[in-house]
Amino acid sequence: MSTDPFYPFSSSLFFIIPLFLSLSSMICSHGLVIKDGLERFQELRLPNVIGPESLAFDCHGRGPYASVSDGRILKWRGPRRGWIEFAVTSPTRDRKSCDGSTDPNKEEKCGRPLGLQFDPKTCNLYIADAYYGLHMVGPCGGVAKQLAISAGDGVHFKFLNALDVETQTGVVYFTDSSTVYQRREWPKIVLKGDKTGRLLKYDPRQKDKEDPVGVKLDEKGKPIEVVDGGGGEELDSVSEVLQHDGKLWFGSVLKPYVGVLGK
């Protein structure tokens, strides 16, 4: 797992090698941008927000769903219909102040969902919010239900980040990148060498949280594909790579779009 505090894990692991290229593009309706310099790469432009750090597809294969900078989870409905709001993690979120925000200083009030993953059996979406804890929302979306704000040892979450769901048991694995610093303070984690990050487990059948011995990332614990982006701006802030329907879907810390690499 990367030491980058913004790098979540997923069921498949990829190495990203950035690419520097001169690219031309074609902008289509509802934010779809096809980049012809990086073969088969598209940009699903976000509506005035950035940072789609985690991506997920629901149990019917629809999506992707993306967690973005203003505290919302958005759903992609295709190039003709674009993005819509699917869920939020804060019941008191002020839309006037939060919608469209890219200001890290507003995250504590607006929420900042990071890790996303659907339970394929229940179709519920689990959400790791950096400030508001572990959440779950049903297939219809809306305001997510808060499941936990601290671990079994009583230590409150400070910076929830990555999240994954074990498909057979429904057990949720998630990371707390620090028990000292919040997300907006992430440079301090690096500069001060903070090592308080932890891997946690939530079992919805027992509704408990604990520190697991380990977590299975893929069948053999090895990368299944190497993406050679070659170094350019398209892949220079990738936070997560998700494989779905024969394509690679790229989340990002900073970009105003979701990247898609076709077959």
C-alpha positions as CSV (number, residue, x, y, z in Angstrom):
1,M,0.0,0.0,0.0
2,S,1.3,3.5,-0.9
3,T,2.5,5.9,1.8
4,D,0.6,8.6,0.1
5,P,-2.2,9.5,2.5
6,F,-4.6,10.1,-0.4
7,Y,-4.0,6.6,-2.0
8,P,-6.8,4.2,-1.3
9,F,-6.7,0.5,-1.9
10,S,-9.1,-1.5,-4.1
11,S,-9.8,-5.1,-5.0
12,S,-7.3,-4.8,-7.8
13,L,-3.8,-3.1,-7.5
14,F,-2.2,-1.2,-10.3
15,F,1.0,0.8,-10.7
16,I,0.7,4.2,-12.3
17,I,3.6,5.6,-14.3
18,P,2.8,9.2,-15.3
19,L,3.0,10.4,-18.9
20,F,3.8,13.8,-20.5
21,L,2.2,14.2,-23.9
22,S,0.9,17.0,-26.0
23,L,-2.8,16.2,-26.3
24,S,-5.7,17.5,-28.3
25,S,-9.2,16.8,-27.3
26,M,-12.8,16.7,-28.3
27,I,-15.5,17.9,-25.9
28,C,-18.9,16.2,-26.1
29,S,-22.2,16.8,-24.4
30,H,-22.5,16.6,-20.5
31,G,-18.8,16.6,-19.8
32,L,-17.4,13.7,-21.9
33,V,-14.0,14.6,-23.2
34,I,-12.2,12.2,-25.5
35,K,-8.4,12.6,-25.4
36,D,-6.9,11.5,-28.7
37,G,-3.2,11.7,-27.6
38,L,-3.5,9.0,-25.0
39,E,-5.1,6.2,-27.0
40,R,-8.6,5.3,-25.9
41,F,-8.6,7.7,-22.9
42,Q,-11.7,9.7,-22.0
43,E,-12.5,12.3,-19.4
44,L,-15.9,12.4,-17.7
45,R,-15.9,16.0,-16.7
46,L,-17.3,16.8,-13.2
47,P,-19.8,19.6,-12.5
48,N,-17.6,22.4,-11.0
49,V,-15.9,20.1,-8.5
50,I,-12.6,18.1,-8.4
51,G,-11.0,15.1,-6.7
52,P,-13.0,12.0,-7.6
53,E,-10.8,10.0,-5.2
54,S,-12.8,6.8,-5.2
55,L,-15.0,5.2,-7.8
56,A,-17.6,2.4,-7.5
57,F,-20.2,0.6,-9.6
58,D,-23.4,-0.6,-8.1
59,C,-24.7,-4.2,-8.1
60,H,-26.4,-3.6,-11.5
61,G,-23.2,-2.4,-13.0
62,R,-24.3,1.2,-13.2
63,G,-22.0,4.2,-12.6
64,P,-19.4,5.0,-11.8
65,Y,-20.2,6.7,-8.6
66,A,-17.5,9.2,-7.5
67,S,-16.7,10.9,-4.1
68,V,-15.9,14.5,-4.8
69,S,-14.5,17.7,-3.2
70,D,-17.7,19.3,-2.1
71,G,-18.9,16.4,0.1
72,R,-21.2,14.7,-2.3
73,I,-21.2,11.3,-4.0
74,L,-22.1,11.7,-7.7
75,K,-23.5,9.2,-10.2
76,W,-22.6,9.1,-13.9
77,R,-25.6,8.4,-16.1
78,G,-23.8,8.3,-19.4
79,P,-22.7,11.0,-21.9
80,R,-26.2,12.2,-22.7
81,R,-27.3,12.7,-19.1
82,G,-24.1,13.4,-17.3
83,W,-23.6,13.5,-13.5
84,I,-26.3,13.7,-10.8
85,E,-26.1,13.8,-7.0
86,F,-26.6,10.4,-5.4
87,A,-25.7,10.8,-1.7
88,V,-24.2,13.0,1.1
89,T,-22.7,12.1,4.4
90,S,-23.7,15.1,6.5
91,P,-27.4,15.7,7.4
92,T,-26.7,19.4,8.2
93,R,-24.7,20.1,5.0
94,D,-25.3,23.7,3.8
95,R,-25.8,23.4,0.0
96,K,-25.4,27.1,-0.6
97,S,-21.9,27.0,1.0
98,C,-20.8,23.5,0.0
99,D,-22.1,22.8,-3.5
100,G,-19.2,23.2,-6.0
101,S,-16.6,23.8,-3.2
102,T,-13.0,22.8,-3.8
103,D,-11.8,24.5,-0.6
104,P,-10.2,22.0,1.9
105,N,-11.1,24.3,4.8
106,K,-14.8,23.6,4.2
107,E,-14.5,19.9,4.3
108,E,-15.1,19.5,8.0
109,K,-18.5,21.2,7.6
110,C,-19.4,19.9,4.1
111,G,-18.0,16.4,4.6
112,R,-15.4,14.7,2.4
113,P,-16.3,11.2,1.3
114,L,-13.3,9.2,0.1
115,G,-13.5,5.4,-0.1
116,L,-16.6,3.9,-1.8
117,Q,-17.7,0.4,-2.3
118,F,-21.0,-1.4,-2.9
119,D,-22.0,-4.6,-1.2
120,P,-23.0,-6.7,-4.2
121,K,-25.5,-8.7,-2.2
122,T,-27.5,-5.9,-0.6
123,C,-26.7,-3.1,-3.1
124,N,-25.9,-0.8,-0.2
125,L,-23.1,1.7,-0.7
126,Y,-20.4,2.0,2.1
127,I,-18.6,5.3,2.4
128,A,-15.5,6.3,4.3
129,D,-15.8,10.0,5.0
130,A,-12.6,11.7,6.2
131,Y,-14.4,13.7,8.8
132,Y,-17.7,12.0,9.5
133,G,-16.7,8.4,9.8
134,L,-18.0,5.2,8.3
135,H,-21.4,5.5,6.5
136,M,-23.9,3.4,4.5
137,V,-26.6,4.4,2.1
138,G,-29.2,2.3,0.3
139,P,-29.6,1.8,-3.4
140,C,-31.8,4.9,-3.8
141,G,-29.2,7.2,-2.2
142,G,-29.9,10.3,-0.1
143,V,-28.4,11.1,3.3
144,A,-26.1,8.3,4.4
145,K,-26.5,6.6,7.8
146,Q,-23.5,7.0,10.1
147,L,-22.3,3.5,11.3
148,A,-19.2,4.4,13.3
149,I,-17.0,7.3,14.4
150,S,-14.5,5.3,16.5
151,A,-12.9,1.9,16.6
152,G,-13.5,-0.8,19.2
153,D,-10.7,0.7,21.4
154,G,-12.7,4.0,21.6
155,V,-10.1,6.0,19.6
156,H,-12.1,8.3,17.3
157,F,-11.4,8.2,13.6
158,K,-9.4,11.2,12.4
159,F,-8.9,10.6,8.7
160,L,-10.9,7.8,7.1
161,N,-9.6,7.1,3.7
162,A,-9.8,3.8,1.7
163,L,-12.6,1.2,1.9
164,D,-13.4,-2.2,0.4
165,V,-16.1,-4.8,0.9
166,E,-15.5,-8.6,1.0
167,T,-18.0,-9.9,-1.5
168,Q,-18.8,-13.2,0.3
169,T,-19.2,-12.0,3.9
170,G,-20.1,-8.3,3.4
171,V,-17.3,-7.4,5.9
172,V,-16.0,-3.9,5.3
173,Y,-12.3,-3.1,5.5
174,F,-11.3,0.5,5.8
175,T,-8.3,2.7,6.7
176,D,-7.8,5.5,9.1
177,S,-4.8,7.3,7.7
178,S,-3.9,9.0,11.0
179,T,-5.3,9.2,14.5
180,V,-3.6,12.6,15.0
181,Y,-4.1,14.7,11.8
182,Q,-7.2,15.3,9.7
183,R,-7.2,15.2,5.9
184,R,-6.7,18.9,5.4
185,E,-3.5,18.5,7.4
186,W,-2.1,15.6,5.4
187,P,1.3,17.2,4.6
188,K,2.1,16.9,8.4
189,I,1.6,13.1,8.2
190,V,4.5,13.0,5.8
191,L,6.7,15.7,7.3
192,K,6.4,14.5,10.9
193,G,6.6,10.8,9.9
194,D,3.2,10.0,11.6
195,K,2.7,6.2,11.8
196,T,-0.6,6.1,13.6
197,G,-2.6,5.0,10.6
198,R,-4.5,1.8,10.9
199,L,-6.5,-0.8,9.0
200,L,-10.0,-1.5,10.5
201,K,-12.8,-4.0,9.9
202,Y,-16.5,-3.5,10.3
203,D,-18.8,-6.6,10.3
204,P,-22.4,-5.5,9.5
205,R,-23.7,-8.8,10.9
206,Q,-22.1,-8.0,14.3
207,K,-21.9,-4.3,13.9
208,D,-18.4,-4.2,15.4
209,K,-15.1,-2.7,14.5
210,E,-11.7,-4.3,15.0
211,D,-8.1,-4.4,13.7
212,P,-7.8,-7.3,11.2
213,V,-4.8,-9.4,10.7
214,G,-4.8,-8.7,7.0
215,V,-6.9,-8.0,4.0
216,K,-7.1,-9.7,0.6
217,L,-6.5,-7.3,-2.3
218,D,-6.5,-9.7,-5.1
219,E,-6.4,-13.4,-5.7
220,K,-2.6,-13.8,-5.5
221,G,-1.7,-10.6,-3.8
222,K,0.0,-9.3,-7.0
223,P,-0.8,-6.6,-9.6
224,I,-3.0,-7.9,-12.4
225,E,-2.1,-5.1,-14.9
226,V,0.5,-2.4,-15.3
227,V,-0.8,0.9,-16.7
228,D,2.0,2.9,-18.4
229,G,0.6,6.4,-18.6
230,G,4.0,7.5,-19.6
231,G,4.0,10.5,-17.3
232,G,1.6,13.2,-18.4
233,E,-1.0,15.3,-16.7
234,E,-3.9,12.8,-17.2
235,L,-2.5,10.3,-14.7
236,D,-0.3,12.5,-12.5
237,S,-2.7,12.5,-9.4
238,V,-4.4,9.1,-9.6
239,S,-5.8,7.9,-6.3
240,E,-7.5,4.7,-7.4
241,V,-7.9,2.5,-10.4
242,L,-11.0,0.3,-10.8
243,Q,-11.5,-2.4,-13.4
244,H,-15.0,-2.7,-14.7
245,D,-16.6,-3.9,-17.9
246,G,-13.3,-4.3,-19.6
247,K,-12.2,-0.7,-18.9
248,L,-10.0,1.0,-16.3
249,W,-11.6,3.9,-14.4
250,F,-9.3,6.4,-12.7
251,G,-10.0,8.3,-9.6
252,S,-8.0,11.4,-8.7
253,V,-7.0,13.6,-5.8
254,L,-7.1,16.8,-7.9
255,K,-8.6,16.4,-11.3
256,P,-12.0,17.8,-12.4
257,Y,-12.9,14.5,-14.2
258,V,-13.0,10.7,-13.9
259,G,-10.6,9.1,-16.4
260,V,-11.7,6.1,-18.5
261,L,-9.3,3.9,-20.4
262,G,-11.1,1.7,-22.9
263,K,-10.4,-1.8,-24.2
